[in-house]
Amino acid sequence: MSALRALLAGIVDYAGLFPPAALDMATAVNNYAAYRANDEAWVLGRFVVPVARLDEFDAALSSLGAQADPEWRLSALLGADVERDIARARQFSLAHEGRARVDSLEGKFSSPEAIQHAAAAAGSEFELFAELPVDDAQLETLIGAAKNAGARAKIRTGGVTPDAFPSAQAIVHFIRCCLSSGVTFKATAGLHHPLHAEYRLTYDAAAPTAPMFGFLNVFLAAGLMSNGLSDADAVQLLEESDAGALSATPASIRWRDHVLDAEQIRSLRDRVLVSFGSCSFTEPVDELRSLALLP
């Protein structure tokens, strides 16, 4: 497997139900089915759906008939009643065996006790991603609690307003805490584009713009940090907007003078940063193609 394919395989968890796309269920499900059938399907990860909307998802999936084959992998978002939602996700998977399976859960947690409680309810059946507030003074404690509970972490890297974006320093601190604790994480929000730049925050033509992080910036920063990159250099990488600073060969991916080989990239995806959630699949794919990183 080439370095680039190792980096991009299954990288995009499709979250078309969420802003700024905020599609209706039928459209999001139809989109995901179409993406699974196209040439870039290998870049596609899970379908993201709230547990509270699993019945609605079921109806939309049933309408696809044979288009729904093979089995869909879902990442289900937990609500306030964590135990009830986990039980519902378990019940759904049992009832839809071979057709759709919840194998990942995501929830917002603000205390070690909440993380432990959710992890105990999830057991070994699900990957549990604990979304943690990046600016919380207790971040290291919360990530340590995720490690102790056998859970993973999740970072929100943007939103539809400028104040939803953390600083590059905060993202680097989050990554460093995960690396120090040996906690795998995923990212979500504000990562539609491969490279850092100024973009519109929604699809409205009159929407305000703001600097947005690129998913290549975030993934390469995590990979290089796990192989010795300093925090100061990682901040520079997160804010890198020059496509010419990145290059890829079958064996490696380079940012300026720093290189990740294919084995290091496989380790990154397996042990450090597994995926990112995006309400668009076509944007990341089309822009990777425009950078000549996809055929």
C-alpha positions in Angstrom: 0.0 0.0 0.0 1.4 3.4 -0.9 1.9 6.1 1.7 -0.8 8.3 0.3 -3.3 5.4 0.2 -2.4 4.5 3.8 -3.1 8.0 4.8 -6.4 8.4 3.0 -8.0 5.0 3.3 -11.4 5.3 5.1 -10.4 8.7 6.4 -13.8 10.5 5.9 -16.7 9.6 8.2 -19.7 11.0 6.3 -21.7 13.4 8.5 -24.1 14.8 5.9 -26.9 15.1 8.5 -24.9 17.8 10.4 -24.2 21.5 9.7 -23.3 23.2 7.5 -24.8 20.7 5.0 -27.7 19.6 7.4 -29.2 17.3 4.8 -32.4 15.4 5.4 -32.0 11.7 6.2 -33.1 10.4 2.8 -30.6 12.6 0.9 -27.7 11.8 3.3 -28.4 8.1 3.0 -28.7 8.2 -0.8 -25.4 10.2 -1.0 -23.6 7.7 1.1 -24.8 4.8 -1.0 -23.6 6.6 -4.1 -20.2 7.4 -2.6 -19.8 3.7 -1.7 -20.3 2.8 -5.4 -17.8 5.3 -6.9 -14.1 5.0 -7.5 -13.2 6.9 -4.4 -15.1 4.6 -2.0 -11.9 3.5 -0.4 -11.6 7.0 1.1 -15.0 6.7 2.8 -15.4 5.7 6.4 -18.5 5.3 8.5 -21.9 6.9 8.2 -22.5 9.2 11.2 -26.0 9.3 12.7 -27.5 10.2 16.1 -28.9 7.3 18.1 -32.1 9.2 18.4 -32.5 9.0 14.6 -31.8 5.3 14.0 -35.4 4.6 13.3 -35.4 7.3 10.6 -32.2 5.9 9.2 -33.7 2.4 9.1 -36.5 3.6 7.0 -34.2 5.4 4.6 -31.9 2.4 4.3 -34.8 0.0 3.6 -35.9 2.2 0.7 -32.5 1.5 -1.0 -33.1 -2.2 -1.4 -30.1 -4.0 -2.9 -28.2 -0.7 -3.1 -27.6 -0.9 0.7 -25.4 -4.0 0.3 -22.9 -4.8 1.7 -23.2 -4.0 5.4 -23.0 -0.3 6.5 -20.8 0.6 9.4 -22.3 3.4 11.5 -20.9 5.8 14.1 -23.8 6.7 16.4 -23.9 9.9 18.5 -25.0 9.5 22.0 -27.5 11.9 23.7 -28.1 12.8 27.3 -29.2 9.3 28.4 -26.1 7.4 27.6 -27.1 4.0 28.9 -30.4 4.1 27.0 -28.7 5.1 23.8 -26.0 2.4 24.0 -28.7 -0.2 24.6 -30.6 1.2 21.6 -27.5 1.0 19.4 -26.9 -2.6 20.5 -30.5 -3.5 19.8 -30.3 -1.9 16.3 -27.1 -3.8 15.4 -28.6 -7.1 16.4 -31.8 -6.4 14.5 -29.9 -5.4 11.3 -27.1 -7.9 11.3 -25.5 -8.1 7.9 -27.2 -4.9 6.8 -26.1 -2.1 9.1 -24.0 -2.2 12.3 -23.1 0.4 14.9 -19.5 -0.2 15.7 -18.6 3.2 17.0 -20.1 5.6 19.5 -19.4 9.3 20.0 -20.5 11.4 22.9 -19.6 14.6 24.8 -18.2 14.1 28.2 -16.9 16.6 30.8 -15.7 14.5 33.7 -13.7 11.3 34.2 -16.7 9.7 35.9 -18.9 10.3 32.8 -16.3 8.8 30.6 -15.9 5.7 32.8 -19.7 5.3 33.0 -20.1 5.4 29.2 -17.2 3.0 28.6 -18.6 0.5 31.1 -22.0 0.6 29.3 -20.4 0.3 25.9 -18.1 -2.6 26.9 -15.9 -4.1 24.2 -18.6 -4.2 21.6 -18.1 -0.5 20.5 -15.3 1.9 19.9 -16.2 4.8 22.2 -15.0 8.3 21.3 -15.2 10.8 24.1 -15.5 14.4 22.7 -13.5 16.6 25.1 -13.4 20.3 25.5 -9.9 21.3 24.2 -9.6 24.4 26.3 -10.5 22.7 29.5 -7.9 23.0 32.2 -8.6 19.3 33.0 -7.9 18.1 29.5 -4.9 15.9 30.5 -7.0 14.4 33.3 -9.9 13.7 30.9 -7.6 12.1 28.3 -6.1 10.0 31.1 -9.6 8.9 32.1 -10.3 7.9 28.5 -7.1 5.8 28.5 -8.0 4.1 31.8 -11.5 3.4 30.5 -10.3 1.9 27.2 -12.0 4.8 25.3 -10.8 7.0 22.5 -10.9 10.8 22.3 -12.5 13.2 19.9 -11.6 16.8 19.1 -13.9 19.4 17.5 -11.8 21.4 15.1 -14.3 24.0 13.9 -17.9 24.8 13.3 -20.1 27.4 11.5 -19.0 30.4 13.4 -15.4 31.8 13.9 -15.4 31.3 17.6 -16.0 27.5 17.1 -12.4 27.0 15.9 -9.8 26.3 18.5 -6.3 27.8 18.2 -3.5 25.8 16.5 -1.8 25.7 19.9 -4.9 24.1 21.5 -5.0 21.4 18.8 -1.3 20.7 19.3 -1.8 20.5 23.0 -4.7 18.0 22.5 -2.6 15.9 20.2 0.4 15.9 22.5 -1.8 14.8 25.5 -3.2 11.9 23.4 0.2 10.9 22.3 1.6 11.0 25.9 -1.3 8.9 27.2 -1.4 6.5 24.2 -5.0 7.5 23.4 -6.3 7.2 19.8 -8.6 10.0 18.6 -10.7 11.3 15.8 -11.5 14.9 14.6 -14.7 16.5 13.5 -16.1 19.8 12.1 -14.4 22.4 10.0 -12.1 20.0 8.1 -13.8 19.9 4.7 -10.6 21.1 3.0 -7.2 19.5 2.7 -5.2 22.6 3.5 -5.5 25.5 5.9 -6.9 28.6 4.3 -9.6 31.2 4.6 -13.0 29.6 3.6 -16.7 30.3 3.9 -18.0 28.8 7.1 -21.3 27.6 5.5 -22.6 27.0 1.9 -24.5 30.4 1.9 -22.9 32.7 -0.7 -23.1 35.5 1.8 -21.6 33.5 4.7 -18.7 34.9 6.7 -15.2 33.5 6.1 -12.6 32.5 8.6 -9.3 30.5 8.7 -10.1 26.8 8.7 -7.7 23.9 9.4 -7.1 21.4 6.6 -7.4 17.7 7.3 -4.0 17.1 5.8 -2.5 19.6 8.2 -4.1 17.9 11.2 -3.2 14.3 10.2 0.4 15.1 9.1 0.9 17.1 12.3 -0.3 14.2 14.4 1.9 11.7 12.5 5.0 13.9 12.6 4.5 14.7 16.3 4.4 11.0 17.0 7.8 10.8 15.3 9.6 13.6 17.0 8.1 16.9 15.5 8.2 19.7 18.1 5.1 21.4 19.2 6.3 24.7 17.7 6.8 23.1 14.3 3.4 21.4 14.6 1.7 24.8 15.1 3.4 25.9 11.8 2.2 22.8 10.1 -1.3 23.3 11.2 -1.2 26.8 9.7 0.5 25.7 6.5 -1.4 27.0 3.4 1.2 26.4 0.7 0.4 23.3 -1.3 4.0 23.4 -2.5 5.2 22.6 1.0 3.6 19.1 0.7 4.7 16.3 -1.6 4.0 12.6 -1.9 5.8 9.7 -3.4 4.6 6.0 -3.3 6.9 5.5 -0.3 6.4 8.7 1.7 4.7 12.1 2.4 6.8 15.1 3.0 6.1 18.5 4.7 9.1 20.8 4.0 12.0 19.0 5.6 9.9 16.4 7.6 9.0 13.0 6.2 6.6 10.2 7.1 7.1 6.9 5.4 4.3 4.4 4.7 4.8 2.4 7.8 4.7 5.5 10.0 1.5 6.6 8.3 -0.1 3.2 8.9 0.8 3.5 12.5 -0.7 7.0 12.6 -4.0 5.8 11.3 -4.1 2.7 13.5 -2.8 4.1 16.8 -3.1 7.9 16.7 -5.7 9.6 14.5 -8.3 7.3 12.9 -10.6 9.5 10.9 -12.4 12.9 10.6 -16.1 13.6 10.4 -17.2 15.8 7.5 -20.7 16.8 6.2 -19.2 16.7 2.7 -17.5 13.8 1.0 -17.2 15.4 -2.4 -15.3 18.5 -1.2 -12.4 16.6 0.3 -12.2 14.3 -2.6 -12.4 17.0 -5.3 -9.8 19.2 -3.6 -7.4 16.3 -3.2 -7.8 15.7 -6.9 -7.1 19.4 -7.5 -3.9 19.0 -5.6 -3.0 15.9 -7.8 -3.2 13.7 -4.7 -6.0 11.6 -6.3 -6.3 10.6 -10.0 
